[in-house]
Amino acid sequence: MVYVDKISTVIIGVIILCNLRGLMCFSPAALCSRIPGLSPKQKKLCSESPDAVVALGNGHSLGSRECQYQFKGHRWNCSEVWQKDIFGHVISVGSREAAFTYAIANAGIVYAIAAACSRGNISICGCDQVHRHKTVYQDQSWKWGGCSVDIEFGIRFARKFLDVREIEGDARSEMNLHNNQAGRKIVRKLLKKDCQCHGISGSCQLKTCWKTLPQFREVGDVLLRKYEKAKLVEAQKKDTGINLVIKRRGRGDKEPLKPKNLDLVYLQQSPNYCEKNILLGSSGTHGRKCTRTSSGVDSCKLLCCGRGYATKLFHNSWQCNCKFEWALMNVKCEICSERTEEYFCK
């Protein structure tokens, strides 16, 4: 996904060019005006803190790579999203896949911004001061210290920058806002506590602890499980606006249930993703590599949508069993070979 890197590439590229020339040739506002697809409010946020927007671009790219990793064997493999407008409705159907896309993008942005704050790469944030000054009363064997990630700043900035585009006030916007929030909150939920021991000869009489980010793969794994258990919802109009409630299969007078904050929600069933359709975020499955012996999502039966598959033979050879002949001062090797088969959807 080349497009997701345009934010950081545009800003960093112009800054480097100006520095090489010894000039301050662009103001932050001018830099941000060069990023395509930004709304007026996003341009304002960008001009106020362009270094944070560079981290935001890196986070969007992080989310897109993780999305492709999690769905690499599926019919929908996350390869056609964020191609035109990374802040618009990237998938026209309000499907499970759209829910995951918005959640993982927000998670990546929160993650990257919080990490950049801790490294001192963003001028308006740093370490989380709340944990630094907290006192641990229930256990005197450790105390808060070090540099805890400022996850709340990351969440606030991501919310301001991404949620501002959801202005339609319809069911799809409410769905996007809910999944945006779920992605952000899951990063906060997965924060870890790291500690360092203090004391004579490493006795660990006291520990100093701080909050750190998990591996982003953990975030992707959790969101994939949320995707698999995503809730089908419908819009319910209220005087205050639109609420999303879990859609019931049967009819009854039961009180409508609202989805939980960390649930992923979707409005429409997913298409089959067999054919290429950019609006649906589908690259299709023609020519995709499949696994003939698998019974999972990457099986030729499922991935090829009943069209069948083609078999390609590959012959590989290499030097092997090499031995050094002292008398001839020479290395003598055998030639090993292997024939493999790979399968591709028709």
N, C-alpha and C positions, 0 to 999 in steps of 0.2 A: 504494500500500500504506500505509494509514493506521496499521495496528496496529504496525508496526515502530518508529514514532516515540513509542510510549507510554512507553518507559523514560525518555528524556530529557525528554519533555513533562511527565510526572508530577513528576519531581524538580525540574526548573527552575521549573515553575509554582508548586509549593508554596513553594520557596525565595523566589521573587519576592514571593509573597503575604505571607510572613512578614516579609521585609525592608520592604515597604511599611507594615506595621503596627508596625515597630520591634521585632519579637519573634523569638525563636528557638523557634517553636512546634512544630517537629518535630525529633526526634533523627534521625541518619542511619538508625537501625534502623527508626524509624517511617516514614520516607520510603520505604525499600525495601520495607516491608510493603505499600505501596500499589501496587506493580508486580505485575500479575497473572502467574501462571504460574511464579514462581521457586521452586526447590527450597530446602530449608533451608540447604544449603551456599552456594547462590547468594545468598540473603538475607544470609548472614554476610559474604561477600565484598563485597556491595553496601554494607552498613553500615560496613565498614572503609574503603572508598574510594569514596564515592558519586560523586566527580568523575570517576573512571575509568569508572564505569558509565554516566555521561552520554555520554562519548566512545564507549563500547561501543554504546549505542543509536544514535548518529550513524553508527557504522561499519556496523551492521546495515542501516540505511536506505541507506547508500552501496552496499552489496552488492546490495540488492534492486533499486535503480534500475539498476545495471549489468546485472543479470540480465535485466531487462525490455528493456534496450537490445540486448543480444546476441541475444535471441530474439524481437525484435519482429515479424519476418516469418514465424516458424515456427508450426506448429499449436499447440505448447506454447509460450506466450509469457510464462511466469513471472508471470502476473497473479493466480494463485489461491493462492500459497504465503504462509506466515507470517500467515495471516488470524486464526487462533484462538490458537495457542500457539507463539510464535516460538522457543521452546527445546525443543519436542517434535519428534516425527517429522512433519515438515511434509508429506511425501508418503508415502502408505502403501505404495507399491510401491518396491522398492529398484532403481530404474531409473537410466539415465544422467542424467536430469533431476534426480533426487534427489541424485546425486553432485555435479552442478554446483552445485545449491542450497547444499549444506553447504559446499562449497569456497569459493564466492564470498562467503558470509556470513562465514566465518572470515577470509578475506582482507580484507574490508572492515573488520572489527573490528580486526585487527592494524594495518592502515593508519591508521585513525582514532585509535587509542590512541597509536601512535608519533608521529603528527603533533601530538597534544595534548600529549604529553610535551615535545616540542621547543619548543612555544609556551609552556610553563610553566603549562598549564591543569590539570595533575594534580599534586597535592602530593607524591606518593611517587615520582616519576620526573622525569627531565629529559633532558639530553643524554647520549649514550653515552660513558661515561668510558673504556671500553676502548680505543677508537680514539684518544681524545685523548692518551693516554700511550704509544701505540705509536711505535716508532722505525722508520723506513724505511731499512734498511741497503742494499738493492740499488740504490737510486737516491737520490742526495743532492739532486736538483733539487726535491723537494717533501717536505712533512712533514704529518702529521695535525694538524688544528687545528679551529677553529670548533665548530659544534654538529652532530655526527653524530646521526642519529635512533637512539633506543634501541629498535631492532627486537626485541631479545631480551626486553625488558620487555613489549612488546606481545604477543609470542608466548606468554610465560608466563601473562599475565593472561587471554588468550583461551582458552588451554588449560584453565586452572583453572575458568573460568566456563562454558565450553560442554561440555567433555568430561565434566564431572561428571554430566550428565544421562544419559549412556549407561551405565546400570547393569544393563541386561538380560543382558549377557554373551552375547548370541546373535549370529548372523551379521549381522543388520542393524545392531546396535550396532557391531560390528567394521568394517563398511563405513563407517558414519558417522564413526567415529574416524579411519579412514585418510584419508577425504576432508577432514575437518577439518584434519588435519595437512598434507595436500598444499596446501590453500589458504593456510595460514599460511607454509609454507616457500617457496612461489612468490613471495610478497611479498619475503621476504629475498633470494631469488635475483636479483630484479630491481632491488635497490638500486643507485643510481648514485653515482659519485664526482664531486662538484663541487669546483672549485678557484678560488682567487683569487691573482693574481700580486702579487709584491712585488719592489721594486727601483727603481733610479733611472729616471725617465721611462718607467715601465711596461716595463722591460727583462725582467721575469719571471725574474730570477736565482734566485728561490725561489718556490715555490707552496705555499700552505696549502690542504689538501684535507679534505673531510668527506663522510660518507655521507648521501645524500638519498633520499627516496622517489620512485619514478617517477610518471608520470601514472597514475591508477587505470584508465584505459581500456586501458593496456598490460597490466595484470593481467587485466582481463576478456578481452582478445584471446588471451592465453596460455592462460587457463583454457578458452576456447571450443575451442582446438586440442586441449587435453587431453581435453575432452568428446568430440570427434570421434574420438579414438583411445583412448577409455576401454576398460578391460579387464573382460571378463566373468569373474567369479570365483565360486568355490564354497567353502563352509565345510569345513574339514578339522579334525576333532577330535583334539586332542593331550592328553597328561596335564596340560599347563600351561594348557590352555584351547582356544580356537578360533583357527585360522589361516586366512587367506584365500589361496587359490592360484588361479592362472589356469586357467580351465576349458578343457580340451582338447576339440576336436571328435572326434578319434578316440581309441580306447582303446589303451593300451600300458603298458609298465613304466617309462616315462621318469620321471625325478625331477620332481615337481611344481615349477612355477616360481612364485615369489612376485612380486607386482607391485612395481614400483619405488616409492620414497617419493613421487615427484612425479606418479605415475600417478593418474588418477581410476578408481575401481572401482565396478562395479555387479553386482547379484545376479540381476536379472530383466530380460527384454526389455521395452522400452517399449510401452505401449498406443498406439493410433493417435491419441488425443486429439481425435477428431472431435466427441465429445459432451461436454457439461459433466459433470464429476465432481469434486467438491471433494476427495474422499479421494485421487484421483489427481493433484491439483493442476492439473486441466484446466478451462479456461473454455469449451471447445468452440470451434467455428469458425463457428457460425451468426451471420450478420450481420457477419462480419469482412471488411474491405476486402482485395481481392486484385488481382493484376496480370495482366491477360489475356494480355499478350505475353511474360510472363516464363516461363523454363523452370526457375527455381529454387524454393526452398521457399515463396516468396510467390505462386507461380502459382495461378491460379484452379483449375487442374486438381488440384493437390496440396492446396491449402488447403481447398477446398470438399468434399473427400472424395467426389467423384462426384455430389454433390447438385445441381450446377449453380450458376449465379450470376445475380443480377439486375443490370441496367444502369440507372444513374440519370444523367440529363442535368442539367447545371448551366450556367446562363447568367450570365456575369459581365460587367459593364460598368464603365468608368471614364473619367475625363477624360484626354485625351492630346493630344500635338502642340500644346501651349499656346503662344501667341504674345502678346506685349504690343503693343497698338496705340497708338502714341504720339498719334495725332491724337485718338483718343477716350479716351485714358488708361484703357484697359480691357484686360483679359486675355481672349482668345478661345480656346476649346479645342474640339477635336473629341471626339466620343464614340466610344471604341473598345470593342469587345465580343469576347467569346470564349465559345465553347461547348465544354464539356468533358464527358467521360464518365468515370464511376467505376463500379467493379464490386464487388458485395458477395455473399458466399456465402449461398445459400438455407439 
